[in-house]
Amino acid sequence: MGKRSQWTFFGVALLLVLLVLAGCARKPPQAEAPKPSAPAATKPSAPPAPAAQPAGLTPEQIEKAKKIWTDRCEGCHGPTRAGATGPALLPETHGGAKDEMLINTITDGREGTAMPAFKDRLSADEIKLMVQFIKTVPPDKPPTWGIEEIEGSRKVYLTKDQLPKKPQHKHRIENIFFVVERDVSKGAFIDGDTFEVIKEVPFGFAIHEIEYTHDGRFGYTVARNGQVVKFDLYALDAVAEARVCLNARGVAVSDDAKYVIVGCYFPFQMVILSGEDLKPLKVVPARGANPDGKEVDSRVAAVAWSGKHKVFLAALKEAGQIWIVEPKEPDFPVTKLEKAGRVLHDFFFDESGDYWMGAAQQSGAIVVVDVKNRTIAASIPTGKQPHPGIGAFWRLKDGRQVAGTVHIGEGKLTIWEVPTWKVVGERV
């Protein structure tokens, strides 16, 4: 690379690092599991003894700690506190840890990791509360969210017959872009010619990803609270919405806009929807054997549509598997590629569209999926906790295609050649 292109790329890499480290702390609240009804009493009896509580924590404190967990912690440590990118935080793993060590970690973060400092986000008393919560309170049984709940949440605002035939505004469709206003749970349509904020819309708590139909007219957003919204750039408004899970990260749409797939963090599942009105078609539990052969529930770390090979792709974080999903009703058959790597994360396509690449963070590698042949093509050693984001690839002056990733676990940039999968450059 020439000097100018090197500086440009390293500037982009630095920006990716800053965005990665800034975006992992805030999480949406989950729905509580239904409370069982008390059996009918057959005769007067003494008042029941209060349920045993961990030493020093009242029921009110425990509920407060649970809310802080879902808002701030579960993205890295998991909704059931079993860990993923971050470690498990359970009485079984940290019950014997010193309070001071845990307080310092939460307060100041951990250098060289994705753990941020919370001293400006939580009070000293809240940090102490979370330490006791981690050390003494076991996780609740996770709730479920299936077809019935999804359908019950679904709303259709514009049917196919009600969609406008032409834009209902003066702005150029091809130059309207959508900006996420995460902390206020909104998105904004912005005119790319004038930078005018055309309209703000409440499309869910912490919108995480946006995908557009092949013709560019419709978009689909997924928020961290599992809310999916289909919007129309002609109307600049929602067409339909549904809450497909309690915690989600990824969304993808087929190029004919017939199907949409959503990858959920919690419950552990993928959901396939109708692209027209978000009607739920199938919930696919995300469970499989991890690289050690143990059956585990898994968050779905990434989903994508392969326009070249006409299939959906999904990366199962804890299971370390890649699933290839056929867009064929009613079964939506799945091909499973096992032992792809440990703790899968962001994925992206290469220039040809034949390869889907992403991070195996605990393996310190980039895993390469050969979509055409449905195999794992390579595992490229890169560094501690690679985090490629939306991906970066380019061509060198000699015509070779290369791709690169930065890392959470160390200040390192690794570059590899496509499709030889050989590391051709590193910068620390």
Order of alpha helices (4+ residues) and beta strands (2+ residues): alpha-alpha-alpha-alpha-alpha-alpha-alpha-beta-beta-beta-beta-beta-beta-beta-beta-beta-beta-beta-beta-beta-beta-beta-beta-beta-beta-beta-beta-beta-beta-beta-beta-beta-beta
